[in-house]
């Protein structure tokens, strides 16, 4: 009997295709990133700051207020006792890089909290994370449609010369121009579709923001996200909707998620990738 169980177990393991193994690993890595000490589940605050002096209340216990001065797009922090950057205690005022800096933002740690400056269009804010946030502590896990190879599609890249600027609005109603290097054209269910990816700062992969007819039902209503590799010499790449995932705003109300432009709202059901999370 034990030998039969072992044979069946081996047969089941063998039956998992390399593609399914790839998707399973992608899902595991996705959960690991989400649950990390600086993952989106730790986001607990976003305070916008204005030119001049700002006093920002931190969601700490006991309560604390941090003083930040913004001048000519540069933020300077007057640290509280115990605050650190890169493990070093702060003893004097320090300039903070924002998240558009090529070196990355300056991250300040204070107990279980960490915060840094973000820039959205012409606005600046303090993004605050907590490794003991309720969303992280009570994380319920992610849910997916079954992996389906038919949603791994070949796409033809049609470049824009010059690259086209497209208006992208985020969940806060802020609109800014993003660069789309070209359109991705693909077929599903016998029909042809066209979407515009954008290029994020410092990235080479194509970032796709899309909605489909599962949005607001089985999947998160605002959008789902996806990356595709740059096109090869043949002008083609792969869009794998099994790797579509929820934006950060599916887990926290303090994110500034970009929304899909009209041309990326697809008139079909894509029953692949990540489903909506909890009650969001």
C-alpha positions in Angstrom: 0.0 0.0 0.0 2.8 2.4 0.9 4.6 1.6 -2.3 1.4 2.4 -4.3 1.0 5.8 -2.4 4.7 6.6 -3.2 4.2 5.7 -6.9 1.1 7.9 -7.1 2.9 10.8 -5.4 5.8 10.5 -7.8 3.4 10.4 -10.8 1.6 13.5 -9.5 4.9 15.4 -9.1 6.0 14.3 -12.6 2.7 15.5 -14.0 3.4 19.1 -13.1 4.6 20.8 -16.3 7.7 23.0 -16.4 5.4 25.9 -17.2 3.2 25.3 -14.1 6.4 25.0 -12.0 7.5 28.4 -13.4 4.2 30.0 -12.5 4.2 28.4 -9.0 7.7 29.9 -8.4 6.6 33.3 -9.7 3.6 33.2 -7.3 5.9 32.2 -4.4 8.3 35.0 -5.1 5.5 37.5 -5.4 4.2 36.6 -1.9 7.7 36.8 -0.5 8.2 40.3 -1.9 4.8 41.4 -0.6 5.5 40.1 2.9 9.0 41.5 3.1 10.0 44.0 5.8 9.6 46.8 3.2 6.8 45.2 1.2 3.5 46.8 0.4 1.8 45.1 3.3 3.8 47.3 5.6 2.5 50.6 4.2 0.6 52.5 7.0 0.7 56.2 6.1 1.1 58.8 3.4 1.4 62.5 4.5 1.7 65.2 1.9 4.1 68.0 2.7 4.2 71.6 1.5 6.9 74.1 0.9 8.4 75.3 4.2 8.1 73.6 7.6 6.0 70.5 8.1 5.2 68.6 11.3 4.2 65.0 10.4 2.6 62.7 13.0 4.0 59.2 12.8 1.7 56.2 13.5 3.9 55.1 16.4 3.4 54.1 20.0 4.0 56.3 21.8 2.9 59.0 19.4 5.7 61.0 17.8 5.9 64.0 15.4 8.7 64.5 12.9 9.8 67.8 11.5 10.5 68.1 7.8 11.4 71.3 5.8 10.7 71.3 2.1 12.5 73.9 0.0 13.1 74.0 -3.7 12.1 70.3 -4.0 14.6 69.2 -1.3 13.4 67.8 2.0 15.5 68.1 5.2 14.7 66.1 8.3 15.2 67.1 11.9 15.6 63.6 13.4 14.1 62.3 16.6 16.3 60.4 19.1 16.8 56.8 17.9 16.3 57.5 14.2 18.7 55.8 11.8 19.7 55.7 8.2 21.6 52.6 7.0 22.0 51.6 10.6 23.7 54.8 11.7 22.1 57.0 14.4 21.2 60.5 13.3 22.5 63.3 15.4 21.8 66.3 13.1 19.5 67.5 10.3 19.8 65.4 7.2 18.7 65.9 3.5 16.4 63.2 2.2 16.4 62.0 -1.4 13.0 61.3 -2.8 12.0 58.2 -4.8 12.7 59.8 -8.2 16.4 60.1 -7.4 18.6 57.7 -9.4 20.2 56.6 -6.2 16.9 55.7 -4.7 15.1 57.4 -1.7 16.7 58.0 1.7 15.0 55.5 4.1 14.8 56.6 7.8 14.1 53.9 10.4 12.5 54.6 13.8 11.6 51.5 15.8 9.4 49.3 13.6 8.6 52.3 11.3 10.5 53.3 8.2 9.7 56.3 6.0 10.9 58.1 2.9 10.0 61.0 0.6 8.0 60.3 -2.6 7.3 62.7 -5.5 4.2 62.6 -7.5 4.0 65.2 -10.3 4.8 68.4 -8.3 3.7 67.1 -4.9 5.9 65.6 -2.2 4.9 63.2 0.6 6.2 61.1 3.4 5.5 57.4 2.8 5.5 55.5 6.1 5.8 51.7 6.6 5.6 49.5 9.7 6.9 46.0 9.9 4.1 45.3 12.4 1.3 46.7 10.3 -2.1 44.9 10.7 -2.1 44.1 6.9 1.1 42.3 7.2 0.4 40.6 10.5 -3.1 39.4 9.3 -2.1 38.7 5.6 -4.5 36.1 4.2 -2.5 34.9 1.2 -3.1 35.4 -2.5 -5.5 33.6 -4.8 -5.2 32.9 -8.5 -7.0 31.5 -11.5 -5.5 28.1 -12.5 -2.4 28.6 -14.6 -3.5 28.4 -18.3 -0.9 28.5 -21.1 -3.4 30.0 -23.5 -3.0 33.3 -21.7 0.7 33.3 -22.4 0.6 35.1 -25.7 3.1 36.3 -28.3 2.8 40.0 -28.9 4.1 42.1 -31.8 5.8 45.3 -30.8 4.9 48.3 -32.9 7.3 51.2 -32.0 6.3 54.8 -31.7 8.8 57.1 -33.4 9.3 59.1 -31.4 8.0 57.4 -28.2 4.5 58.6 -27.4 3.5 60.4 -24.2 0.3 59.1 -22.7 -1.7 60.6 -19.8 -1.8 58.3 -16.8 -4.0 59.1 -13.8 -3.5 57.6 -10.4 -6.0 56.6 -7.7 -5.6 60.1 -6.1 -6.7 61.8 -9.3 -3.2 63.1 -10.2 -2.5 62.9 -13.9 1.0 63.0 -15.5 2.6 62.1 -18.8 4.4 58.7 -19.1 6.4 57.5 -22.0 5.2 54.6 -24.1 7.9 53.3 -26.5 5.3 51.4 -28.7 2.2 49.3 -28.8 1.9 45.6 -28.0 -0.5 43.8 -30.5 -1.7 40.3 -29.6 -4.5 37.8 -30.3 -6.8 36.0 -27.8 -9.9 34.1 -28.6 -9.6 34.8 -32.3 -9.6 38.6 -31.8 -6.7 41.1 -32.0 -6.0 43.5 -29.2 -3.6 46.5 -28.8 -2.3 48.0 -25.5 0.2 50.7 -24.7 2.9 49.7 -22.1 5.0 52.4 -20.4 8.6 52.6 -19.4 9.3 53.3 -15.7 12.3 55.2 -14.6 15.4 53.1 -14.7 13.6 50.0 -16.1 13.9 48.1 -19.3 10.9 45.8 -19.1 7.6 47.1 -20.4 5.1 47.9 -17.7 1.5 47.1 -18.6 -1.5 48.6 -16.7 -4.8 47.0 -17.8 -8.4 46.2 -17.0 -10.6 43.5 -18.4 -14.1 42.2 -18.0 -13.2 40.3 -14.8 -12.3 43.7 -13.1 -14.5 44.4 -10.2 -15.8 40.9 -10.2 -13.2 38.2 -9.8 -10.3 40.6 -10.0 -9.4 43.9 -8.4 -11.6 46.7 -9.9 -9.1 49.4 -10.5 -6.5 47.5 -12.5 -4.0 44.8 -12.7 -0.3 45.1 -13.5 2.1 43.0 -15.6 5.6 43.2 -17.1 6.8 42.1 -20.5 10.4 41.8 -21.6 11.7 44.2 -24.2 11.0 42.9 -27.8 13.7 40.8 -29.4 15.4 41.3 -32.7 12.2 39.9 -34.4 10.1 42.6 -32.8 8.2 40.2 -30.6 7.8 39.6 -26.9 5.6 37.5 -24.5 2.7 38.8 -22.5 1.9 36.2 -19.8 -1.4 37.1 -18.1 -0.8 34.3 -15.6 1.7 36.7 -14.1 -0.8 39.6 -13.8 -1.0 40.9 -10.2 -2.9 43.3 -8.0 -1.6 46.9 -7.5 -0.5 48.0 -4.0 -3.8 49.8 -3.6 -5.5 46.4 -3.3 -3.8 46.0 0.0 -3.5 49.5 1.4 -5.3 52.9 1.1 -2.0 54.7 1.2 -0.7 53.8 -2.2 -0.7 56.0 -5.3 -1.4 53.4 -7.9 -1.6 54.4 -11.6 -4.8 53.5 -13.5 -5.0 52.1 -17.0 -5.5 54.5 -19.9 -8.6 53.9 -22.0 -6.8 51.9 -24.7 -5.7 49.4 -22.1 -9.3 48.5 -21.0 -9.8 45.3 -22.7 -13.2 44.0 -23.9 -12.6 40.4 -22.9 -12.4 38.2 -19.8 -8.9 37.3 -18.8 -9.3 34.5 -16.3 -5.6 34.3 -15.5 -3.4 35.7 -12.8 -4.1 37.1 -9.4 -7.7 37.4 -8.1 -8.9 40.3 -5.9 -7.7 40.3 -2.3 -10.1 40.1 0.7 -12.9 42.7 0.6 -11.0 45.2 -1.6 
